[in-house]
Structure formats: C-alpha cells, structure tokens
Amino acid sequence: MEPAEQIALWADKLRDVSAMGLMFTKSVHDEIAYRTVQTVALEMLALATGESLEQIEPLRATIFSKPTPVVGGDAAIIDDAGRILLIQRADNGLWAMPGGAFEVGETPAEGAAREALEETGIHCQPVALVGVFDSRRCGISSRHHLYAFLFLCQPLGQSTEPPTHAMEVLQTGWFAEYDLPEEIDPGHRTRIPEAFRVWHGDQRAFFDSDQNSRLP
C-alpha cells in the first residue's frame, strides 16, 4: 500500500468514528471532540489526495456527517457436534450469536471473526456466507438501518483466551440446534436456522430477495 493510500484509509477510519460518534453522542464535550476528529480526517484526506482543505471541506456536510447504512455481522460458530456458540448479551439479557459492527479496513469475514474473539475469547474460521440481512426485514432491533452479514464459522482448537469485550457478555454457552435457549434476541432467532441450514449442506447464501418469503 502506498503512503497516500494508507493515509486515506486512516482518514476513512476517523471519518467512520466521528460520524458514528456525532450520531449517538448527547454530550456537548463529546460533540466537540468528534468534530475535531472529523476535521483531522478531512485534513488527512486532503494530504492523501493532494487537494486543498477548501476543496475537501464540502464533504463535511455530506460524506463525513452522514454515514451509509451501518454494516456489521455475526459469527455462527458451530462445532463438529452440531452445537452453536451463543452469548447472553449484557445490554438486554437475551441470547445471541457473537458479533457487532465492522471496522474500516477489514473484510466482513475478518470482522465477524474479530467480534467473536473479542466477545468469547474463541478463535474461529469463517467457512461460508450464510447471508446478508436487512435489519428492517429480519427482526434486528437497530436505531439505524443495518446490513448484517452472517458467516458460518468453525471453532479453531480447544484453547481460548480472555475476551477483551467481556463487559458486553453475561455468559456463553454451546447449544444443540433443537435445544436453544428460550430467550433469544429476535434478530438472531430468525437467522440461527439459516446458519444451521448452511451447516447441513445447503450452501445458498440468503439475501434480501429471499427475506419476505423465507423468514418467519
């Protein structure tokens, strides 16, 4: 990667952080901080592209302040015995597959594996795309429009490490396909069957044209 490309990527990461921060913050101090980050991102992008800051500035009101639909996803980690790894979320007490928002600079599969590691301490390998889901159609509770990737994953070995985001998880557990917890997050209850469908051998990826007819 050329230096200018790396600087542009860093600028895009800061754009993502500042745009999301400004969307959710309720503190005037945080708003000032995120706007400062936004300005730094604009300056870095100007440096990377060779354009003046005056030329880049109009992007503040468009690209830099209005993020596209939030993109995230989950890891459906299923072992050889047919058990899926679920977490009990700390925010609502419901069970779900590990996952979260993706970061700029990583692929969707890398993001799903990273989120799983952070929340459970378990390394996994994505092996198939289960589908891409629209939050408006599959029961995901989201303040903003969300595209959620779901990957079928294999656990790697028996060793684990302390999860870095343990504060987000009350507990973890392995569950058989027909012995799942009763209290499952609605957005995961609709997608876990899709993960098992792919695990059983149906390799078709689920996407939005399927959602009205196939989801409960």
Contacts in CASP RR format, 6 or more apart in sequence:
PFRMAT RR
TARGET T0000
AUTHOR 0000-0000-0000
METHOD contacts of the structure
MODEL  1
MEPAEQIALWADKLRDVSAMGLMFTKSVHDEIAYRTVQTVALEMLALATG
ESLEQIEPLRATIFSKPTPVVGGDAAIIDDAGRILLIQRADNGLWAMPGG
AFEVGETPAEGAAREALEETGIHCQPVALVGVFDSRRCGISSRHHLYAFL
FLCQPLGQSTEPPTHAMEVLQTGWFAEYDLPEEIDPGHRTRIPEAFRVWH
GDQRAFFDSDQNSRLP
1 9 0 8 1.000
4 47 0 8 1.000
4 48 0 8 1.000
4 49 0 8 1.000
5 48 0 8 1.000
7 44 0 8 1.000
7 45 0 8 1.000
7 47 0 8 1.000
7 48 0 8 1.000
8 44 0 8 1.000
8 45 0 8 1.000
8 48 0 8 1.000
8 49 0 8 1.000
9 104 0 8 1.000
9 105 0 8 1.000
10 44 0 8 1.000
11 41 0 8 1.000
11 42 0 8 1.000
11 44 0 8 1.000
11 45 0 8 1.000
11 48 0 8 1.000
12 41 0 8 1.000
12 45 0 8 1.000
12 104 0 8 1.000
12 105 0 8 1.000
13 103 0 8 1.000
13 104 0 8 1.000
13 105 0 8 1.000
14 37 0 8 1.000
14 38 0 8 1.000
14 40 0 8 1.000
14 41 0 8 1.000
14 44 0 8 1.000
15 38 0 8 1.000
15 41 0 8 1.000
15 45 0 8 1.000
15 63 0 8 1.000
15 64 0 8 1.000
16 67 0 8 1.000
16 103 0 8 1.000
16 104 0 8 1.000
17 34 0 8 1.000
17 37 0 8 1.000
18 34 0 8 1.000
18 35 0 8 1.000
18 37 0 8 1.000
18 38 0 8 1.000
18 41 0 8 1.000
18 64 0 8 1.000
19 38 0 8 1.000
19 64 0 8 1.000
19 65 0 8 1.000
19 66 0 8 1.000
19 67 0 8 1.000
20 67 0 8 1.000
20 70 0 8 1.000
21 30 0 8 1.000
21 34 0 8 1.000
22 31 0 8 1.000
22 34 0 8 1.000
22 35 0 8 1.000
22 38 0 8 1.000
22 65 0 8 1.000
23 67 0 8 1.000
23 144 0 8 1.000
25 31 0 8 1.000
25 34 0 8 1.000
38 60 0 8 1.000
38 64 0 8 1.000
38 65 0 8 1.000
41 64 0 8 1.000
42 53 0 8 1.000
42 56 0 8 1.000
42 57 0 8 1.000
42 59 0 8 1.000
42 60 0 8 1.000
42 64 0 8 1.000
43 53 0 8 1.000
43 56 0 8 1.000
45 51 0 8 1.000
45 56 0 8 1.000
45 59 0 8 1.000
46 52 0 8 1.000
46 53 0 8 1.000
46 55 0 8 1.000
46 56 0 8 1.000
49 56 0 8 1.000
69 144 0 8 1.000
69 145 0 8 1.000
69 146 0 8 1.000
69 147 0 8 1.000
70 101 0 8 1.000
70 142 0 8 1.000
70 144 0 8 1.000
70 145 0 8 1.000
70 146 0 8 1.000
70 147 0 8 1.000
71 101 0 8 1.000
71 102 0 8 1.000
71 108 0 8 1.000
71 146 0 8 1.000
71 147 0 8 1.000
71 149 0 8 1.000
72 99 0 8 1.000
72 100 0 8 1.000
72 101 0 8 1.000
72 102 0 8 1.000
72 108 0 8 1.000
72 111 0 8 1.000
72 146 0 8 1.000
72 147 0 8 1.000
72 148 0 8 1.000
72 149 0 8 1.000
73 99 0 8 1.000
73 100 0 8 1.000
73 101 0 8 1.000
73 102 0 8 1.000
73 108 0 8 1.000
73 111 0 8 1.000
73 112 0 8 1.000
73 115 0 8 1.000
73 148 0 8 1.000
73 149 0 8 1.000
73 150 0 8 1.000
73 151 0 8 1.000
74 96 0 8 1.000
74 97 0 8 1.000
74 98 0 8 1.000
74 99 0 8 1.000
74 100 0 8 1.000
74 112 0 8 1.000
74 115 0 8 1.000
74 148 0 8 1.000
74 149 0 8 1.000
74 150 0 8 1.000
74 151 0 8 1.000
74 188 0 8 1.000
74 191 0 8 1.000
75 97 0 8 1.000
75 98 0 8 1.000
75 99 0 8 1.000
75 112 0 8 1.000
75 113 0 8 1.000
75 115 0 8 1.000
75 116 0 8 1.000
75 124 0 8 1.000
75 126 0 8 1.000
75 151 0 8 1.000
75 153 0 8 1.000
76 84 0 8 1.000
76 97 0 8 1.000
76 130 0 8 1.000
76 150 0 8 1.000
76 151 0 8 1.000
76 152 0 8 1.000
76 153 0 8 1.000
76 191 0 8 1.000
76 192 0 8 1.000
76 195 0 8 1.000
76 198 0 8 1.000
76 199 0 8 1.000
77 84 0 8 1.000
77 85 0 8 1.000
77 97 0 8 1.000
77 98 0 8 1.000
77 116 0 8 1.000
77 120 0 8 1.000
77 122 0 8 1.000
77 124 0 8 1.000
77 153 0 8 1.000
77 154 0 8 1.000
77 155 0 8 1.000
78 84 0 8 1.000
78 85 0 8 1.000
78 152 0 8 1.000
78 153 0 8 1.000
78 154 0 8 1.000
78 195 0 8 1.000
78 196 0 8 1.000
78 199 0 8 1.000
79 85 0 8 1.000
79 154 0 8 1.000
79 155 0 8 1.000
79 174 0 8 1.000
81 176 0 8 1.000
82 176 0 8 1.000
82 177 0 8 1.000
82 199 0 8 1.000
83 174 0 8 1.000
83 175 0 8 1.000
83 176 0 8 1.000
84 97 0 8 1.000
84 174 0 8 1.000
84 175 0 8 1.000
84 177 0 8 1.000
84 180 0 8 1.000
84 192 0 8 1.000
84 195 0 8 1.000
84 196 0 8 1.000
85 97 0 8 1.000
85 98 0 8 1.000
85 116 0 8 1.000
85 120 0 8 1.000
85 122 0 8 1.000
85 155 0 8 1.000
85 172 0 8 1.000
85 173 0 8 1.000
85 174 0 8 1.000
86 95 0 8 1.000
86 96 0 8 1.000
86 97 0 8 1.000
86 98 0 8 1.000
86 172 0 8 1.000
86 173 0 8 1.000
86 174 0 8 1.000
86 175 0 8 1.000
86 180 0 8 1.000
86 181 0 8 1.000
86 184 0 8 1.000
86 188 0 8 1.000
87 95 0 8 1.000
87 96 0 8 1.000
87 97 0 8 1.000
87 98 0 8 1.000
87 119 0 8 1.000
87 120 0 8 1.000
87 168 0 8 1.000
87 169 0 8 1.000
87 170 0 8 1.000
87 171 0 8 1.000
87 172 0 8 1.000
87 173 0 8 1.000
88 94 0 8 1.000
88 95 0 8 1.000
88 96 0 8 1.000
88 169 0 8 1.000
88 170 0 8 1.000
88 171 0 8 1.000
88 172 0 8 1.000
88 181 0 8 1.000
89 95 0 8 1.000
89 96 0 8 1.000
89 168 0 8 1.000
89 169 0 8 1.000
89 170 0 8 1.000
89 185 0 8 1.000
90 167 0 8 1.000
90 168 0 8 1.000
90 169 0 8 1.000
90 170 0 8 1.000
91 168 0 8 1.000
92 185 0 8 1.000
93 170 0 8 1.000
93 183 0 8 1.000
94 183 0 8 1.000
94 184 0 8 1.000
94 185 0 8 1.000
94 188 0 8 1.000
95 180 0 8 1.000
95 181 0 8 1.000
95 183 0 8 1.000
95 184 0 8 1.000
95 185 0 8 1.000
95 188 0 8 1.000
96 184 0 8 1.000
96 185 0 8 1.000
96 187 0 8 1.000
96 188 0 8 1.000
97 150 0 8 1.000
97 188 0 8 1.000
97 191 0 8 1.000
97 192 0 8 1.000
97 195 0 8 1.000
98 115 0 8 1.000
98 116 0 8 1.000
98 119 0 8 1.000
98 120 0 8 1.000
98 169 0 8 1.000
99 112 0 8 1.000
99 115 0 8 1.000
99 116 0 8 1.000
99 119 0 8 1.000
100 115 0 8 1.000
102 108 0 8 1.000
102 111 0 8 1.000
102 149 0 8 1.000
103 111 0 8 1.000
103 114 0 8 1.000
106 114 0 8 1.000
108 149 0 8 1.000
108 151 0 8 1.000
109 126 0 8 1.000
109 129 0 8 1.000
109 149 0 8 1.000
109 151 0 8 1.000
112 126 0 8 1.000
112 149 0 8 1.000
112 150 0 8 1.000
112 151 0 8 1.000
112 153 0 8 1.000
113 123 0 8 1.000
113 124 0 8 1.000
113 125 0 8 1.000
113 126 0 8 1.000
113 151 0 8 1.000
113 153 0 8 1.000
116 122 0 8 1.000
116 124 0 8 1.000
116 153 0 8 1.000
117 123 0 8 1.000
117 124 0 8 1.000
117 161 0 8 1.000
117 163 0 8 1.000
117 164 0 8 1.000
118 163 0 8 1.000
118 164 0 8 1.000
118 165 0 8 1.000
119 163 0 8 1.000
119 165 0 8 1.000
119 166 0 8 1.000
119 168 0 8 1.000
119 169 0 8 1.000
120 160 0 8 1.000
120 163 0 8 1.000
120 169 0 8 1.000
120 172 0 8 1.000
121 160 0 8 1.000
121 161 0 8 1.000
121 162 0 8 1.000
121 163 0 8 1.000
121 164 0 8 1.000
122 155 0 8 1.000
122 156 0 8 1.000
122 160 0 8 1.000
123 155 0 8 1.000
123 156 0 8 1.000
123 157 0 8 1.000
123 159 0 8 1.000
123 160 0 8 1.000
124 153 0 8 1.000
124 154 0 8 1.000
124 155 0 8 1.000
124 156 0 8 1.000
125 153 0 8 1.000
125 154 0 8 1.000
125 156 0 8 1.000
126 151 0 8 1.000
126 152 0 8 1.000
126 153 0 8 1.000
127 151 0 8 1.000
127 152 0 8 1.000
127 153 0 8 1.000
127 154 0 8 1.000
128 151 0 8 1.000
128 152 0 8 1.000
128 198 0 8 1.000
128 203 0 8 1.000
129 149 0 8 1.000
129 150 0 8 1.000
129 151 0 8 1.000
129 152 0 8 1.000
129 205 0 8 1.000
130 150 0 8 1.000
130 151 0 8 1.000
130 152 0 8 1.000
130 191 0 8 1.000
130 194 0 8 1.000
130 195 0 8 1.000
130 197 0 8 1.000
130 198 0 8 1.000
130 205 0 8 1.000
130 206 0 8 1.000
131 149 0 8 1.000
131 150 0 8 1.000
131 194 0 8 1.000
131 205 0 8 1.000
131 206 0 8 1.000
131 207 0 8 1.000
132 147 0 8 1.000
132 148 0 8 1.000
132 149 0 8 1.000
132 150 0 8 1.000
132 205 0 8 1.000
132 206 0 8 1.000
132 207 0 8 1.000
132 208 0 8 1.000
133 140 0 8 1.000
133 147 0 8 1.000
133 148 0 8 1.000
133 149 0 8 1.000
133 150 0 8 1.000
133 191 0 8 1.000
133 206 0 8 1.000
133 208 0 8 1.000
133 211 0 8 1.000
134 145 0 8 1.000
134 146 0 8 1.000
134 147 0 8 1.000
134 148 0 8 1.000
134 208 0 8 1.000
134 211 0 8 1.000
135 141 0 8 1.000
135 142 0 8 1.000
135 145 0 8 1.000
135 146 0 8 1.000
135 147 0 8 1.000
135 148 0 8 1.000
136 145 0 8 1.000
137 208 0 8 1.000
137 211 0 8 1.000
137 212 0 8 1.000
137 215 0 8 1.000
138 148 0 8 1.000
138 187 0 8 1.000
138 190 0 8 1.000
138 191 0 8 1.000
138 211 0 8 1.000
138 215 0 8 1.000
139 186 0 8 1.000
139 187 0 8 1.000
139 190 0 8 1.000
140 146 0 8 1.000
140 148 0 8 1.000
140 186 0 8 1.000
140 187 0 8 1.000
141 185 0 8 1.000
141 186 0 8 1.000
141 187 0 8 1.000
148 191 0 8 1.000
150 191 0 8 1.000
150 194 0 8 1.000
150 195 0 8 1.000
150 206 0 8 1.000
152 195 0 8 1.000
152 198 0 8 1.000
152 199 0 8 1.000
163 169 0 8 1.000
175 181 0 8 1.000
177 196 0 8 1.000
180 192 0 8 1.000
184 192 0 8 1.000
189 216 0 8 1.000
190 215 0 8 1.000
190 216 0 8 1.000
194 206 0 8 1.000
198 204 0 8 1.000
206 214 0 8 1.000
END
